[in-house]
Structure formats: C-alpha cells, structure tokens
Amino acid sequence: MKKRKNELSAELLILPDGRVLVQNLTQPMADILRKLNPRDQAIAPRAAKSSKRIL
C-alpha cells in the first residue's frame, strides 16, 4: 500500500501490563493518548497544550 505524502501514521503496542509503546508519535496521537492518561509525563510535553479535539 502506497502512503500519501500528507498521511500521518503511528504504531502502538499495548502490553499485557497496560503499558503503551509508541513508535513515530504524531501530534494527533499524542493528543489522544494524553486524554486517555493525562498524568503520563512522557506524553504530556508532546501533546498540544490547548488541544480541544474530541475522541
């Protein structure tokens, strides 16, 4: 499958213990992950400060 030039992609791996590993973290994915766990210190700086997107 050929990707379009403007297409964003991120890969997620959810481990059995609940940890989430992300490769190629995009801004939209960081916003979603921050809403799922707002206290995650690794995701917080990568998410938009004033994001108002809805899941």
Residue frames as a rotation matrix with the C-alpha (Angstrom) as fourth column:
MET 1
0.584 0.812 0.000 0.00
0.812 -0.584 0.000 0.00
0.000 0.000 -1.000 0.00
LYS 2
-0.398 -0.711 0.580 1.42
0.707 -0.641 -0.300 3.37
0.585 0.291 0.757 -1.02
LYS 3
-0.030 0.337 -0.941 1.19
0.871 -0.454 -0.190 6.15
-0.491 -0.825 -0.280 1.58
ARG 4
0.670 0.275 0.690 0.07
0.566 -0.790 -0.235 9.60
0.481 0.547 -0.685 0.61
LYS 5
-0.282 -0.896 0.343 2.61
0.439 -0.438 -0.785 12.32
0.853 -0.071 0.517 1.27
ASN 6
-0.357 0.202 0.912 0.45
-0.608 -0.792 -0.062 14.10
0.710 -0.576 0.405 3.89
GLU 7
0.592 0.646 -0.482 -0.62
-0.108 0.656 0.747 10.94
0.799 -0.390 0.458 5.71
LEU 8
-0.159 -0.580 0.799 0.42
-0.937 -0.167 -0.307 10.64
0.311 -0.798 -0.517 9.37
SER 9
0.540 0.338 -0.771 0.98
-0.106 0.936 0.336 7.26
0.835 -0.099 0.541 10.97
ALA 10
-0.197 -0.551 0.811 1.96
-0.963 -0.045 -0.264 5.99
0.182 -0.833 -0.522 14.41
GLU 11
-0.066 0.118 -0.991 2.42
-0.079 0.989 0.123 2.45
0.995 0.086 -0.056 15.66
LEU 12
0.064 0.174 0.983 1.09
-0.972 -0.213 0.101 1.43
0.227 -0.962 0.155 19.07
LEU 13
-0.317 -0.123 -0.940 1.83
0.072 0.986 -0.153 -1.67
0.946 -0.116 -0.304 21.12
ILE 14
0.271 0.470 0.840 -0.30
-0.862 -0.270 0.430 -2.22
0.429 -0.840 0.332 24.21
LEU 15
-0.670 -0.641 -0.374 1.45
-0.356 0.721 -0.595 -4.59
0.651 -0.265 -0.711 26.61
PRO 16
-0.070 0.681 -0.729 -0.41
0.481 0.664 0.573 -7.02
0.874 -0.311 -0.373 28.92
ASP 17
-0.382 -0.125 -0.916 0.52
0.920 -0.149 -0.363 -4.90
-0.091 -0.981 0.172 31.95
GLY 18
0.592 0.772 -0.231 -1.18
0.723 -0.635 -0.271 -1.85
-0.356 -0.007 -0.934 30.41
ARG 19
-0.159 -0.707 -0.689 1.92
0.077 -0.705 0.705 -0.01
-0.984 0.059 0.167 29.24
VAL 20
0.870 0.421 0.255 1.70
0.317 -0.082 -0.945 1.57
-0.377 0.903 -0.204 25.80
LEU 21
-0.277 -0.958 -0.068 4.71
0.384 -0.176 0.907 1.78
-0.881 0.225 0.416 23.49
VAL 22
0.819 0.564 -0.107 4.51
0.183 -0.432 -0.883 4.17
-0.544 0.703 -0.457 20.55
GLN 23
-0.352 -0.885 0.307 6.72
0.682 -0.017 0.731 4.48
-0.642 0.466 0.609 17.52
ASN 24
-0.808 -0.017 0.589 6.58
0.473 -0.614 0.632 7.61
0.351 0.789 0.504 15.35
LEU 25
-0.232 0.728 -0.646 4.36
0.849 -0.173 -0.500 9.52
-0.475 -0.664 -0.578 17.75
THR 26
-0.481 0.175 0.859 2.32
0.590 -0.660 0.465 12.08
0.649 0.731 0.214 15.83
GLN 27
-0.934 0.150 0.325 0.71
-0.302 -0.816 -0.492 15.18
0.192 -0.558 0.807 17.33
PRO 28
-0.022 0.999 -0.032 -2.86
-0.797 0.002 0.604 13.84
0.604 0.039 0.796 16.90
MET 29
0.268 0.071 -0.961 -1.91
0.260 0.955 0.143 10.51
0.928 -0.288 0.238 18.52
ALA 30
-0.780 -0.574 -0.248 -0.20
0.421 -0.189 -0.887 12.31
0.463 -0.797 0.389 21.42
ASP 31
-0.634 0.631 0.447 -3.40
-0.697 -0.717 0.022 14.31
0.334 -0.297 0.894 21.97
ILE 32
0.357 0.790 -0.499 -5.47
-0.470 0.613 0.635 11.10
0.808 0.008 0.590 22.11
LEU 33
-0.018 -0.448 -0.894 -3.05
0.560 0.736 -0.380 9.34
0.828 -0.508 0.237 24.46
ARG 34
-0.917 -0.312 0.249 -2.96
0.009 -0.639 -0.769 12.38
0.399 -0.703 0.588 26.74
LYS 35
-0.186 0.930 0.318 -6.76
-0.864 -0.309 0.397 12.30
0.467 -0.201 0.861 27.05
LEU 36
0.475 0.328 -0.817 -6.61
-0.048 0.936 0.348 8.62
0.879 -0.126 0.460 27.96
ASN 37
0.443 -0.409 -0.798 -3.96
0.890 0.306 0.338 9.22
0.106 -0.860 0.499 30.63
PRO 38
0.792 -0.037 0.609 -3.47
0.098 -0.977 -0.187 12.93
0.603 0.208 -0.771 31.42
ARG 39
0.845 -0.476 0.243 -0.87
-0.394 -0.247 0.885 12.21
-0.361 -0.844 -0.396 34.13
ASP 40
0.659 -0.632 0.407 1.59
0.717 0.692 -0.085 10.46
-0.228 0.348 0.909 31.79
GLN 41
0.502 -0.537 -0.678 4.74
-0.075 -0.808 0.584 12.59
-0.862 -0.243 -0.446 31.95
ALA 42
-0.532 -0.725 0.437 6.21
0.367 0.268 0.891 11.13
-0.763 0.634 0.123 28.73
ILE 43
-0.214 0.556 0.803 3.22
0.973 0.047 0.227 12.09
0.089 0.830 -0.551 26.57
ALA 44
0.494 0.550 -0.674 2.32
0.683 -0.725 -0.090 15.45
-0.538 -0.416 -0.734 28.15
PRO 45
-0.135 -0.567 -0.813 5.10
-0.072 -0.812 0.579 17.52
-0.988 0.136 0.069 26.52
ARG 46
-0.924 -0.259 0.282 4.30
0.221 0.240 0.945 16.05
-0.313 0.936 -0.164 23.08
ALA 47
-0.103 0.965 0.242 0.58
0.994 0.109 -0.012 16.79
-0.038 0.239 -0.970 23.18
ALA 48
-0.336 0.065 0.940 -0.75
0.355 -0.915 0.190 20.19
0.872 0.398 0.284 22.18
LYS 49
-0.967 -0.101 -0.233 -1.17
0.254 -0.334 -0.908 22.46
0.014 -0.937 0.349 25.20
SER 50
-0.572 0.792 -0.214 -4.54
-0.562 -0.568 -0.601 23.77
-0.598 -0.223 0.770 24.08
SER 51
-0.938 0.208 -0.277 -5.88
-0.098 0.608 0.788 20.75
0.332 0.767 -0.550 22.20
LYS 52
-0.433 0.864 0.259 -9.67
-0.693 -0.135 -0.708 20.60
-0.577 -0.486 0.657 22.20
ARG 53
-0.505 0.218 -0.835 -10.07
-0.645 0.548 0.533 17.59
0.574 0.808 -0.136 19.94
ILE 54
0.192 0.658 0.728 -12.68
-0.916 0.386 -0.108 15.04
-0.351 -0.646 0.677 20.96
LEU 55
-0.756 -0.461 0.465 -12.04
-0.343 0.884 0.318 11.29
-0.558 0.081 -0.826 20.92
